[in-house]
Amino acid sequence: MLNGLVAAVPGLDMGLVLTYLRLQAFLLMLPGIGERMVPGRVKVAIAMSLAPLLSQVSGVGPDTADAAGLLLPAITEMAVGLAAGTLVRIMAFAIDIGTSAIAASTSLAQIVGGANEASPHPVGNMLHLGGLAILFTLGLPVMMVQLMADSFVLWPLGGVPDITAILPEILSYVARSFGLAMMLAAPFILGGFLYQALSGVINKVMPQLPVLFIGAPGSILLALTALVVIAPLLVGVWADAVLSISLPGVP
């Protein structure tokens, strides 16, 4: 197949092909562009349009048109692209984890709306889509190109990156993502805990009072009000954390 492609396109630059493979794998993991709602043809078109630009910094690929000789470099480039995109995706997951904790602790998990692949409940779905819009507004495409350019400087085409330097960085981003998620959900978790504690005290003092039927509507109203007030701040903190990602070894 590769030999037929080379015969059909004389002078095909293998460095450009490997650059496309790394960039395409990176786009598949990226929040926003990598979502299932985005058609595959759009992702391919973006990768093909950026590959010539990034090939200026990616260097020269292996000087061979043999399929066996390009198999290992192709797999390596796709693995590097997936690893770089995974760092961004892991940090982006923080808003989904945080909103799940918010919905569970404030009884908002079943409020109006429908779930999709972004989040299992409408509150998370709303903040997820809003956060993606903020990311694109604040410069996610520019960060994407910069990360890929940095990856070609750190890990040139045809080389095998050091897994011992990448794996600890991924684990570090997992810990940072969970920490960010809990920080985003902290006001609502604390509010839900205080509501449950006060409800238990009132129910203990006045067993005949239907605390659940009286307090539940009020707690939901307070949670919605807090969500309206605090949501812009939460999305802003999350977007800053996502856009501040850098590859291991880049200052």
C-alpha positions as CSV (number, residue, x, y, z in Angstrom):
1,M,0.0,0.0,0.0
2,L,2.8,2.4,0.9
3,N,4.8,1.6,-2.2
4,G,1.7,2.3,-4.3
5,L,1.2,5.6,-2.5
6,V,4.8,6.6,-3.2
7,A,4.4,5.6,-6.9
8,A,1.2,7.7,-7.1
9,V,2.8,10.7,-5.4
10,P,6.4,11.1,-6.6
11,G,8.6,12.9,-4.2
12,L,6.4,12.2,-1.2
13,D,8.0,13.6,2.0
14,M,8.0,10.9,4.6
15,G,8.7,13.5,7.3
16,L,5.5,15.2,6.3
17,V,3.6,11.9,6.6
18,L,5.0,11.2,10.1
19,T,4.3,14.7,11.2
20,Y,0.6,14.2,10.1
21,L,0.4,10.9,12.1
22,R,1.7,12.6,15.3
23,L,-0.6,15.5,14.8
24,Q,-3.7,13.4,14.0
25,A,-3.1,11.2,17.1
26,F,-2.8,14.4,19.2
27,L,-6.0,15.9,17.9
28,L,-7.9,12.7,18.7
29,M,-7.2,13.2,22.4
30,L,-7.6,17.0,22.5
31,P,-10.7,18.4,24.3
32,G,-13.1,20.1,21.9
33,I,-11.6,18.9,18.6
34,G,-11.3,15.3,19.8
35,E,-15.0,15.1,20.9
36,R,-17.2,12.4,19.3
37,M,-19.6,15.1,18.1
38,V,-16.9,16.5,15.8
39,P,-16.9,14.6,12.4
40,G,-13.8,12.6,11.6
41,R,-13.4,14.5,8.3
42,V,-13.0,17.7,10.2
43,K,-10.3,16.2,12.4
44,V,-8.5,14.9,9.3
45,A,-8.8,18.3,7.6
46,I,-7.3,20.1,10.6
47,A,-4.4,17.7,10.8
48,M,-3.7,17.9,7.1
49,S,-3.8,21.7,7.1
50,L,-1.4,21.9,10.1
51,A,1.0,19.2,9.0
52,P,2.9,21.4,6.4
53,L,3.2,24.2,9.0
54,L,4.6,21.9,11.7
55,S,6.9,20.0,9.2
56,Q,9.1,23.1,9.2
57,V,10.1,22.4,12.8
58,S,9.7,18.6,12.8
59,G,12.9,17.9,10.9
60,V,13.5,15.2,8.3
61,G,11.9,11.8,8.5
62,P,13.6,8.5,7.8
63,D,14.9,8.2,4.2
64,T,13.0,5.2,3.2
65,A,9.8,4.3,1.3
66,D,9.7,0.7,2.5
67,A,6.6,-0.2,4.5
68,A,8.6,-2.3,7.0
69,G,11.1,0.5,7.6
70,L,8.3,3.0,8.3
71,L,6.2,0.8,10.5
72,L,8.1,1.5,13.8
73,P,8.5,5.3,13.2
74,A,4.8,5.5,12.4
75,I,3.8,3.7,15.6
76,T,6.2,5.8,17.6
77,E,4.8,9.1,16.2
78,M,1.2,8.1,16.9
79,A,2.2,7.1,20.5
80,V,3.9,10.4,21.0
81,G,0.9,12.3,19.7
82,L,-1.4,10.3,22.0
83,A,0.8,10.9,25.0
84,A,0.9,14.7,24.4
85,G,-2.9,14.8,23.9
86,T,-3.5,12.7,27.0
87,L,-1.8,15.3,29.2
88,V,-4.4,17.9,28.0
89,R,-7.3,15.5,28.2
90,I,-6.4,14.4,31.7
91,M,-6.5,18.0,32.9
92,A,-9.7,18.7,31.0
93,F,-11.4,15.8,32.8
94,A,-11.2,17.8,36.0
95,I,-14.3,19.8,35.1
96,D,-16.3,16.6,34.6
97,I,-15.1,15.1,37.9
98,G,-15.8,18.3,39.7
99,T,-19.3,18.8,38.3
100,S,-20.1,15.1,39.1
101,A,-19.2,15.9,42.8
102,I,-21.2,19.1,42.6
103,A,-24.3,17.4,41.2
104,A,-24.1,14.5,43.7
105,S,-23.7,16.7,46.8
106,T,-26.4,19.3,45.9
107,S,-29.1,17.0,44.4
108,L,-28.7,18.6,41.0
109,A,-27.9,15.3,39.1
110,Q,-31.4,14.9,37.8
111,I,-32.3,18.4,36.9
112,V,-33.7,19.3,33.4
113,G,-31.6,18.3,30.4
114,G,-30.1,15.2,28.9
115,A,-26.8,13.4,29.4
116,N,-24.3,12.7,26.6
117,E,-20.7,11.5,26.3
118,A,-19.4,14.7,27.8
119,S,-20.9,14.2,31.3
120,P,-23.5,11.8,32.8
121,H,-25.7,14.6,34.1
122,P,-27.0,18.0,32.7
123,V,-25.0,20.2,35.1
124,G,-21.7,18.7,34.0
125,N,-22.8,18.8,30.4
126,M,-23.6,22.5,30.7
127,L,-20.2,23.4,32.3
128,H,-18.3,21.0,30.0
129,L,-19.7,22.7,26.8
130,G,-19.3,26.2,28.3
131,G,-15.7,25.3,29.4
132,L,-14.9,24.2,25.8
133,A,-16.2,27.4,24.4
134,I,-14.0,29.4,26.9
135,L,-11.0,27.3,26.0
136,F,-11.3,28.1,22.3
137,T,-11.9,31.7,23.1
138,L,-8.8,31.9,25.2
139,G,-6.5,30.3,22.7
140,L,-6.8,26.5,22.7
141,P,-5.9,26.2,19.0
142,V,-2.7,28.3,19.6
143,M,-1.7,26.2,22.5
144,M,-2.3,23.0,20.4
145,V,0.1,24.2,17.7
146,Q,2.7,25.3,20.4
147,L,2.5,21.9,22.1
148,M,3.1,20.1,18.9
149,A,6.0,22.3,17.9
150,D,7.5,21.7,21.4
151,S,7.0,18.0,20.9
152,F,9.1,18.0,17.7
153,V,11.9,19.8,19.5
154,L,11.9,17.4,22.4
155,W,11.3,14.2,20.5
156,P,12.5,14.5,16.9
157,L,10.9,12.4,14.1
158,G,12.1,8.8,14.0
159,G,13.4,8.8,17.5
160,V,12.0,6.8,20.4
161,P,11.1,9.1,23.4
162,D,12.2,8.1,26.9
163,I,9.1,6.6,28.6
164,T,10.6,7.1,32.0
165,A,10.3,10.9,31.5
166,I,6.7,10.8,30.1
167,L,5.0,8.3,32.5
168,P,5.7,10.2,35.7
169,E,4.5,13.4,34.1
170,I,1.2,11.7,33.2
171,L,0.8,10.4,36.8
172,S,1.5,13.9,38.0
173,Y,-1.2,15.4,35.8
174,V,-3.7,12.8,37.1
175,A,-3.0,13.9,40.7
176,R,-3.3,17.6,39.6
177,S,-6.5,16.9,37.8
178,F,-8.2,15.3,40.8
179,G,-6.9,18.1,43.0
180,L,-8.4,20.7,40.7
181,A,-11.7,18.8,40.5
182,M,-12.0,18.8,44.3
183,M,-11.1,22.5,44.5
184,L,-13.8,23.3,42.0
185,A,-16.4,21.3,43.9
186,A,-15.3,22.3,47.4
187,P,-17.9,25.1,47.9
188,F,-20.8,22.8,46.9
189,I,-19.5,19.8,48.9
190,L,-19.1,22.0,52.0
191,G,-22.6,23.4,51.5
192,G,-24.1,20.0,51.0
193,F,-22.4,18.7,54.1
194,L,-23.7,21.7,56.2
195,Y,-27.3,21.1,54.8
196,Q,-27.2,17.4,55.8
197,A,-25.8,18.2,59.2
198,L,-28.4,20.9,59.9
199,S,-31.2,18.6,58.7
200,G,-30.0,15.9,61.0
201,V,-29.9,18.2,64.0
202,I,-33.4,19.7,63.2
203,N,-34.8,16.2,62.7
204,K,-33.4,15.1,66.0
205,V,-34.8,18.1,67.8
206,M,-38.2,18.0,66.1
207,P,-39.0,14.5,64.9
208,Q,-42.5,15.4,63.8
209,L,-41.3,18.1,61.4
210,P,-41.0,16.9,57.7
211,V,-37.5,18.3,57.3
212,L,-37.0,16.7,53.9
213,F,-40.1,18.1,52.2
214,I,-39.3,21.6,53.6
215,G,-35.6,21.8,53.2
216,A,-35.0,20.0,49.9
217,P,-36.6,22.7,47.7
218,G,-34.7,25.4,49.5
219,S,-31.4,23.5,49.2
220,I,-31.9,23.0,45.5
221,L,-32.7,26.7,45.0
222,L,-29.6,27.7,47.0
223,A,-27.5,25.3,44.9
224,L,-28.8,26.7,41.7
225,T,-28.2,30.2,42.8
226,A,-24.6,29.4,43.9
227,L,-24.0,27.6,40.6
228,V,-25.1,30.7,38.7
229,V,-22.8,33.0,40.8
230,I,-19.8,30.7,41.1
231,A,-19.8,28.9,37.7
232,P,-18.0,31.6,35.7
233,L,-15.2,31.6,38.3
234,L,-15.0,27.8,38.3
235,V,-14.7,27.6,34.5
236,G,-12.1,30.4,34.5
237,V,-9.9,28.6,37.0
238,W,-10.3,25.3,35.1
239,A,-9.5,27.0,31.7
240,D,-6.3,28.6,33.1
241,A,-5.1,25.2,34.4
242,V,-5.7,23.5,31.0
243,L,-4.1,26.3,29.0
244,S,-1.0,26.3,31.3
245,I,-0.1,22.7,30.4
246,S,3.5,22.2,29.0
247,L,5.3,19.1,27.9
248,P,7.9,17.6,30.3
249,G,11.2,19.3,29.7
250,V,9.7,22.6,28.4
251,P,10.2,25.5,30.8
